Amino acid sequence: MLLRLLLKLVITALALIAIAEFIPGITVSGWYPALIAALILSVVNVTLKPLLVLLTLPLTLITLGLFAFVLNATLFWFVGSFVDGFDVEGFVPALAGAFLLSLVSWAVHKLL
């Protein structure tokens, strides 16, 4: 179980590095910031995201689920604001990065 968790963390860090290469506005300065950002993103998604999803449920229902993308982008941008070496320069890069990262996370979850 611990090995699976560490593998997911490393794959998420690799995905962050790859996303930074393809999306202008997202920069990752190396492995260490990518690992720290992946760890903090994981913690935020496990602890803070469920509470925010519950609080924004009416808005998510009104927008037919599209507000979930905004919430993911906001959390991605939030993590980029305080992790040194992982920078997200605006909402649009955060939206694209969060979308790609969620696709990678989904694929990894299906494989593992």
Secondary structure as GFF3:
##gff-version 3
##sequence-region A 1 112
A	DSSP	alpha_helix	2	22	.	.	.	ID=ss1
A	DSSP	beta_strand	26	28	.	.	.	ID=ss2
A	DSSP	alpha_helix	31	55	.	.	.	ID=ss3
A	DSSP	alpha_helix	57	62	.	.	.	ID=ss4
A	DSSP	alpha_helix	67	82	.	.	.	ID=ss5
A	DSSP	beta_strand	86	88	.	.	.	ID=ss6
A	DSSP	alpha_helix	91	111	.	.	.	ID=ss7
###
